[in-house]
Every structure is written in C-alpha cells, then in structure tokens.
Amino acid sequence: MTGVGTTLGHSYADGETVVRQGEEGGCMFVIQSGQVEVVQTTGGNEQHLASLGAGDFFGEMSLFEKERRSATVRSVGPSKILTVDKKTLLRRISEDPLLAFNLLKVMSHRIRDLDSRLSRHEEGSS
C-alpha cells in the first residue's frame, strides 16, 4: 500500500503493542519501516499468524466492519507505522483507484493463505 503516507508515522519500540486483540478499531496501519508480528490468542495459547514489513498494512478489516480487532500486532525491533482512518483511505482511493485494487489483492491473498492453512490443518487432524 505504498504511497499512502509520508514519514509522519508513530515510532514503536521492540515488543511494543500496536493493536491488541479484542480492542475496538477504526483505522488501519501502514508499516513505513521495521517489522511487526501478528499473533492471535485462543484458549490461552498464542499463535503466530504473520510477520509484516515495510510497505505492508494491517488492521484494514476494522474499516469495513464494526468488529473488534481479531489479532494483536507487536513491533519486532524498532518500527515506524502510519495510522490511516477511513476518510483518508477513501480520499486516497478516489485519487488513485489502483490503490483499491491493490488493497483487495492483498486481502484476497490473505484469505487464500488462510484457506490453505485450514485445509492443511483439517487433513492433519483426520
């Protein structure tokens, strides 16, 4: 999701939480520099879902639905992350419709990856 912001993002220290699973969300985030890990806690067990780096985004689901955050995201090392609210995203999409296509492309890839993981999990538990 390049081109969304400048270097006005917030700096996070190693291990610092950017968003916490269960929190209400109203914005998405774009990683300007550094890395984050996405984890989900179920039944007291934490599962690593993804590692994301510069140019990647997360938290976009909260712009489309009024659900709570589905995962916790923590900085791995120092990072700089830009917050993007719905109004800003919609303005940027109207300026550059290709941005919407790229956002949907990444979201589609994430769904396909999740489907693949679920399929492998079901095969392994049979």
C-alpha positions, 0 to 999 in steps of 0.5 A: 500500500505504498504511497499512502503516507509520508514519514509522519508515522508513530515510532514503536519500540521492540515488543511494543503493542500496536493493536491488541486483540479484542480492542475496538478499531477504526483505522488501519496501519501502514508499516513505513519501516521495521517489522511487526508480528501478528499473533492471535490468542485462543484458549490461552495459547498464542499463535503466530499468524504473520510477520509484516514489513515495510510497505505492508498494512494491517488492521484494514478489516476494522474499516469495513466492519464494526468488529473488534480487532481479531489479532494483536500486532507487536513491533519486532525491533524498532518500527515506524507505522502510519495510522490511516482512518477511513476518510483518508483511505477513501480520499486516497482511493478516489485519487488513485483507484489502483490503490483499491485494487491493490488493497483487495489483492492483498486481502484476497491473498490473505484469505487464500493463505488462510484457506490453505492453512485450514485445509492443511490443518483439517487433513492433519487432524483426520 
